[in-house]
């Protein structure tokens, strides 16, 4: 997942998503490409289950 996919999954603004992925405890990216960082979906989903359990069931709506 790239930052846009994480943003879509969480339903947060671009700025709020950037803060979330920069926090200690958010999974480290699996890859860093010229286009940006890439996270493993299972790592992001595990973080969501632990830190945002209300979003664990599926696609979120805008929360910001």
DSSP file (Angstrom, degrees, kcal/mol; ACC not computed):
  #  RESIDUE AA STRUCTURE BP1 BP2  ACC     N-H-->O    O-->H-N    N-H-->O    O-->H-N    TCO  KAPPA ALPHA  PHI   PSI    X-CA   Y-CA   Z-CA
    1    1 A X              0   0    0      0, 0.0    38,-3.1     0, 0.0     2,-0.1   0.000 360.0 360.0 360.0 133.7    0.0    0.0    0.0
    2    2 A X     >  -     0   0    0     36,-0.2     4,-2.2     1,-0.1     5,-0.2  -0.382 360.0 -90.0 -89.2 178.6    1.2    3.5   -0.8
    3    3 A X  H  > S+     0   0    0     34,-0.4     4,-2.7     1,-0.2     5,-0.2   0.872 127.4  54.1 -60.2 -37.1    0.3    6.6    1.2
    4    4 A X  H  > S+     0   0    0      2,-0.2     4,-2.7     1,-0.2    -1,-0.2   0.909 108.4  48.4 -64.4 -41.6   -2.8    7.2   -1.0
    5    5 A X  H  > S+     0   0    0      2,-0.2     4,-2.3     1,-0.2    -1,-0.2   0.881 112.3  49.0 -66.2 -37.5   -4.1    3.6   -0.4
    6    6 A X  H  X S+     0   0    0     -4,-2.2     4,-2.7     2,-0.2     5,-0.3   0.926 111.2  50.5 -65.3 -43.9   -3.5    4.0    3.4
    7    7 A X  H  X>S+     0   0    0     -4,-2.7     4,-2.6     1,-0.2     5,-0.9   0.936 111.8  47.1 -57.6 -47.8   -5.3    7.4    3.2
    8    8 A X  H  <5S+     0   0    0     -4,-2.7    52,-0.4     1,-0.2    -1,-0.2   0.899 112.9  49.7 -61.5 -40.7   -8.3    5.8    1.4
    9    9 A X  H  <5S+     0   0    0     -4,-2.3    51,-1.0     1,-0.2    -2,-0.2   0.896 118.1  38.1 -67.0 -40.8   -8.3    2.9    3.9
   10   10 A X  H  <5S-     0   0    0     -4,-2.7    -2,-0.2    -5,-0.1    -1,-0.2   0.777  98.5-134.3 -81.3 -27.8   -8.3    5.1    6.9
   11   11 A X  T  <5 +     0   0    0     -4,-2.6    52,-2.5    -5,-0.3    53,-0.7   0.720  58.5 135.8  78.9  21.2  -10.5    7.8    5.5
   12   12 A X      < -     0   0    0     -5,-0.9    -1,-0.3    -6,-0.2    -2,-0.1  -0.523  60.1 -95.2 -98.1 166.2   -8.2   10.6    6.7
   13   13 A X     >  -     0   0    0     -2,-0.2     4,-2.5     1,-0.1     5,-0.2  -0.266  39.8-105.6 -69.7 165.8   -7.0   13.7    5.0
   14   14 A X  H  > S+     0   0    0      1,-0.2     4,-2.1     2,-0.2     5,-0.1   0.915 122.0  48.4 -59.3 -43.3   -3.6   13.7    3.3
   15   15 A X  H  > S+     0   0    0      2,-0.2     4,-1.8     1,-0.2    -1,-0.2   0.916 111.9  47.3 -66.0 -43.9   -2.1   15.7    6.1
   16   16 A X  H  > S+     0   0    0      1,-0.2     4,-2.5     2,-0.2    -1,-0.2   0.895 111.1  52.3 -66.4 -38.6   -3.5   13.5    8.9
   17   17 A X  H  X S+     0   0    0     -4,-2.5     4,-2.8     1,-0.2     5,-0.2   0.910 106.8  53.1 -61.9 -41.9   -2.4   10.4    7.1
   18   18 A X  H  X S+     0   0    0     -4,-2.1     4,-1.0     1,-0.2    -1,-0.2   0.892 110.1  48.2 -61.1 -39.4    1.2   11.8    6.8
   19   19 A X  H  X S+     0   0    0     -4,-1.8     4,-0.6     2,-0.2     3,-0.4   0.938 111.9  49.8 -64.3 -46.6    1.2   12.4   10.6
   20   20 A X  H >< S+     0   0    0     -4,-2.5     3,-1.3     1,-0.2    -2,-0.2   0.931 111.7  46.4 -59.5 -48.7   -0.1    8.8   11.3
   21   21 A X  H 3< S+     0   0    0     -4,-2.8    -1,-0.2     1,-0.3    -2,-0.2   0.691 110.5  55.4 -72.7 -14.9    2.5    7.1    9.1
   22   22 A X  H 3< S+     0   0    0     -4,-1.0    -1,-0.3    -3,-0.4    -2,-0.2   0.540  87.7 104.7 -89.1  -7.4    5.2    9.2   10.6
   23   23 A X  S X< S-     0   0    0     -3,-1.3     3,-1.7    -4,-0.6     2,-0.2  -0.407  82.8-103.1 -76.5 148.3    4.4    8.2   14.2
   24   24 A X  T 3  S+     0   0    0      1,-0.2    -1,-0.1    -2,-0.1     3,-0.1  -0.495 110.3  36.9 -62.5 135.4    6.4    5.7   16.2
   25   25 A X  T 3  S+     0   0    0      1,-0.5     2,-0.2    -2,-0.2    -1,-0.2   0.082  84.5 115.2 104.2 -22.9    4.5    2.5   16.2
   26   26 A X  S <  S-     0   0    0     -3,-1.7    -1,-0.5    -6,-0.2    18,-0.1  -0.607  81.8 -92.1 -75.1 142.8    3.2    2.7   12.6
   27   27 A X        -     0   0    0     -2,-0.2     2,-0.1    16,-0.2    -1,-0.1  -0.161  39.8-111.9 -56.2 145.8    4.8   -0.1   10.5
   28   28 A X        -     0   0    0      1,-0.1    -1,-0.1    -3,-0.1    15,-0.1  -0.487  42.1 -95.7 -70.6 147.6    8.0    0.6    8.7
   29   29 A X        -     0   0    0      1,-0.1    10,-0.3    -2,-0.1    -1,-0.1  -0.364  22.5-144.1 -63.1 146.1    7.6    0.7    4.9
   30   30 A X  S    S+     0   0    0      8,-2.1     2,-0.3     1,-0.2     9,-0.2   0.815  83.0  16.0 -77.5 -31.9    8.6   -2.6    3.2
   31   31 A X  E     -A   38   0A   0      7,-2.0     7,-2.7     2,-0.0     2,-0.5  -0.981  59.3-151.9-141.9 150.0   10.1   -0.7    0.2
   32   32 A X  E     +A   37   0A   0     -2,-0.3     5,-0.2     5,-0.2     2,-0.2  -0.943  27.8 175.3-124.5 108.9   11.2    2.8   -0.6
   33   33 A X  E >   -A   36   0A   0      3,-2.7     3,-1.0    -2,-0.5    -2,-0.0  -0.544  48.3-100.5-105.1 170.4   10.9    3.5   -4.3
   34   34 A X  T 3  S+     0   0    0      1,-0.3     3,-0.1    -2,-0.2    -1,-0.1   0.840 125.1  52.7 -59.1 -32.5   11.5    6.6   -6.3
   35   35 A X  T 3  S-     0   0    0      1,-0.3     2,-0.3     0, 0.0    -1,-0.3   0.638 125.3 -82.6 -80.0 -13.9    7.7    7.2   -6.3
   36   36 A X  E <   -A   33   0A   0     -3,-1.0    -3,-2.7   -34,-0.1    -1,-0.3  -0.871  61.2 -36.9 142.1-174.6    7.4    6.8   -2.5
   37   37 A X  E     -A   32   0A   0     -2,-0.3   -34,-0.4    -5,-0.2     2,-0.4  -0.541  45.6-155.8 -85.8 149.9    7.2    4.4    0.3
   38   38 A X  E     -A   31   0A   0     -7,-2.7    -8,-2.1    -2,-0.2    -7,-2.0  -0.993   5.1-161.9-129.3 130.5    5.3    1.2    0.1
   39   39 A X        -     0   0    0    -38,-3.1     2,-0.4    -2,-0.4   -10,-0.1  -0.811  28.7-107.4-108.8 150.8    3.8   -0.8    3.1
   40   40 A X    >>  -     0   0    0     -2,-0.3     4,-2.0     1,-0.1     3,-0.6  -0.637  26.4-134.3 -73.7 132.1    2.7   -4.4    3.3
   41   41 A X  H 3> S+     0   0    0     -2,-0.4     4,-3.0     1,-0.3     5,-0.2   0.879 104.7  55.6 -57.4 -40.1   -1.1   -4.4    3.5
   42   42 A X  H 3> S+     0   0    0      1,-0.2     4,-1.9     2,-0.2    -1,-0.3   0.846 106.7  50.4 -65.1 -31.8   -1.0   -7.0    6.2
   43   43 A X  H <> S+     0   0    0     -3,-0.6     4,-2.0     2,-0.2    -1,-0.2   0.916 112.8  45.9 -68.2 -43.3    1.2   -4.7    8.4
   44   44 A X  H  X S+     0   0    0     -4,-2.0     4,-2.6     2,-0.2    -2,-0.2   0.924 112.7  50.1 -65.4 -44.4   -1.2   -1.8    7.8
   45   45 A X  H  X S+     0   0    0     -4,-3.0     4,-2.4     1,-0.2    -1,-0.2   0.879 109.2  51.7 -63.5 -37.4   -4.2   -3.9    8.6
   46   46 A X  H  X S+     0   0    0     -4,-1.9     4,-1.7    -5,-0.2    -1,-0.2   0.905 110.1  49.4 -64.1 -41.1   -2.6   -5.2   11.8
   47   47 A X  H  X S+     0   0    0     -4,-2.0     4,-3.3     2,-0.2     5,-0.5   0.916 110.4  50.9 -62.8 -43.1   -1.9   -1.6   12.9
   48   48 A X  H  X S+     0   0    0     -4,-2.6     4,-2.5     1,-0.2     7,-0.3   0.929 108.3  51.7 -61.2 -45.4   -5.5   -0.7   12.1
   49   49 A X  H  < S+     0   0    0     -4,-2.4    -1,-0.2     1,-0.2    -2,-0.2   0.868 118.5  37.9 -59.1 -36.5   -6.9   -3.6   14.2
   50   50 A X  H  < S+     0   0    0     -4,-1.7     3,-0.3    -5,-0.2    -2,-0.2   0.896 131.5  23.4 -82.0 -42.1   -4.7   -2.5   17.1
   51   51 A X  H  < S+     0   0    0     -4,-3.3    -3,-0.2     1,-0.2    -2,-0.2   0.683 134.7  26.7-104.6 -21.2   -5.0    1.3   16.9
   52   52 A X    ><  +     0   0    0     -4,-2.5     3,-2.6    -5,-0.5     4,-0.4  -0.435  64.9 162.7-137.8  59.9   -8.2    2.0   15.0
   53   53 A X  G >  S+     0   0    0      1,-0.3     3,-1.2    -3,-0.3     4,-0.3   0.758  71.1  67.9 -58.8 -25.1  -10.4   -1.1   15.7
   54   54 A X  G 3  S+     0   0    0      1,-0.3    -1,-0.3     2,-0.1     3,-0.2   0.714 103.9  45.6 -65.5 -17.5  -13.5    0.8   14.6
   55   55 A X  G X  S+     0   0    0     -3,-2.6     3,-1.3    -7,-0.3    -1,-0.3   0.428  85.1  95.8-100.0  -2.1  -12.0    0.7   11.1
   56   56 A X  T <  S+     0   0    0     -3,-1.2    -1,-0.1    -4,-0.4    -2,-0.1   0.695  72.8  65.9 -67.2 -18.8  -11.0   -2.9   11.1
   57   57 A X  T 3  S-     0   0    0     -4,-0.3     2,-0.3    -3,-0.2    -1,-0.3   0.651 114.6 -67.1 -81.3 -13.9  -14.2   -4.1    9.4
   58   58 A X  S <  S+     0   0    0     -3,-1.3     2,-0.2   -49,-0.1    -1,-0.1  -0.980  87.5   4.9 163.5-152.5  -13.6   -2.5    6.0
   59   59 A X        -     0   0    0     -2,-0.3     2,-0.1     1,-0.1   -50,-0.1  -0.419  63.5-139.0 -71.2 135.3  -13.4    0.8    4.1
   60   60 A X        -     0   0    0    -51,-1.0     2,-0.3   -52,-0.4   -49,-0.2  -0.444   5.5-130.5 -89.5 164.1  -13.6    3.9    6.3
   61   61 A X        -     0   0    0    -51,-0.2    -1,-0.0    -2,-0.1     2,-0.0  -0.710  52.6 -64.2-105.4 165.5  -15.5    7.1    5.6
   62   62 A X        +     0   0    0     -2,-0.3   -50,-0.2     1,-0.2   -51,-0.1  -0.271  53.2 174.3 -53.6 121.6  -13.9   10.6    5.9
   63   63 A X              0   0    0    -52,-2.5   -51,-0.2     1,-0.1    -1,-0.2   0.444 360.0 360.0-111.4  -4.3  -13.0   11.0    9.6
   64   64 A X              0   0    0    -53,-0.7    -1,-0.1     0, 0.0   -52,-0.1   0.408 360.0 360.0 -98.3 360.0  -11.2   14.4    9.4
